[in-house]
């Protein structure tokens, strides 16, 4: 350690009465409050003794003394003491300061024993919160910065396309204000919907985690995290009421398995719900809101199959940098909407149940939520991070690209934004989707037009790509 | 569903037109039966309350099924003589795709 590194000490002045060695073992607080001189005379005398040695010192409001010493001064004062600076490792559920100073022996020198009872180096406090950054994990996976790179977003940011001024509404399980969001300065606004309960509570962890995918691509957009409540239709109404430019939805129903007439006959209640949701979505589309839904993880998901939403599937980014259709993501021909094939485009999605690549992306979640520690090879429970990467991740990634595009041209309709994404997506020619469709040259059912490319999409809008 | 085992649930009542006669009729009827209307929009109403209260307001039967609830029969109540009865459903919980 260099000599100019400083150490902060806190010293407790001696009072008037004698204090036995074991006094603080019995009743520390009461004993200490009795022995510290309330007049402050002892503290001032101690401070003067320190300053006479060239040590910066000051008294505290309750008549203790703090002093700041160089390491040389520290060694002179506590002769024989060894000093070590130790990085503070964050542990489960704890965010710690950068380092702490360890001292093996802090017996006061005789010259200071008259003024002080004892001294100590304060230990940095620890915050019992999830970590702002994900824990180390040996298996291959992506961090959010990797996701941004895979979608070619950082080069957009250099051009000023960051989602600034764009409003994104995201309906999901809840939105905990994780330190990752707070430290990064991301504008995530938890928003209640009818019957939802507090929007910043998220026992699942799903919404909290997936929202990070939007910010990875569009770090300066504003995300209204709308917690699902009494019904999906009223949640969507809440989203529309926020006047968003983009609505992203990582949820659905695995029910696109028959015609509308069949669904009406088999499940009249859900048929009514589908019609209700369709009418609400129509309102969103009439207002030129870009609406995105996940295609599903092997599901046949409605509303992901709705013809007028952007249906988002998945492409896996392999460790060697190659791309292939994710065998975890859905692709299918809709039964509810004949002729409609999903997905339109893809984001980054992991693979189905094959480690090390099944769990692809490290995402922030509330500690003790269902997804806390999910898929980490080591026990990461309590860290406030999980590894998961279905089409729930892909959809907000693509929503982030939509936010960049809408920043450039706010007048683009949802249909036009979809055309832009498709026109400049990266063709994916390998792999097979969860439902057995193979990727190939050009547009295919497994990946639609392919993996969205933020830079090429933005370039297309300004007319340079 | 008997009073001693009545669970709470949400329902959508698709009485259209925000502020319409039809909606006002349903808000009054649901409230009178002990159901709370939690949102009103052009598309319809979202309401929460005990199953028994919904049964009274809508004149349908609500039964437990597979951990959830199902409505038996259709609501046939009309706000005025020439109005259609509203479509009514118990919303499903959406699936997330992590």
Interface residues (C-beta under 8 A of the other chain):
Chain A: X172 X173 X193 X194 X195 X204 X206 X209 X210 X228 X229 X230 X231 X232 X233 X234 X237 X238 X250 X251 X252 X253 X254 X268 X269 X270 X272 X273 X275 X276 X279 X280 X283 X294 X296 X297 X299 X301 X371 X374 X388 X390 X391 X392 X393
Chain B: X10 X12 X14 X38 X39 X41 X42 X43 X44 X46 X47 X48 X70 X71 X74 X87 X88 X89 X90 X91 X92 X94 X95 X96 X97 X98
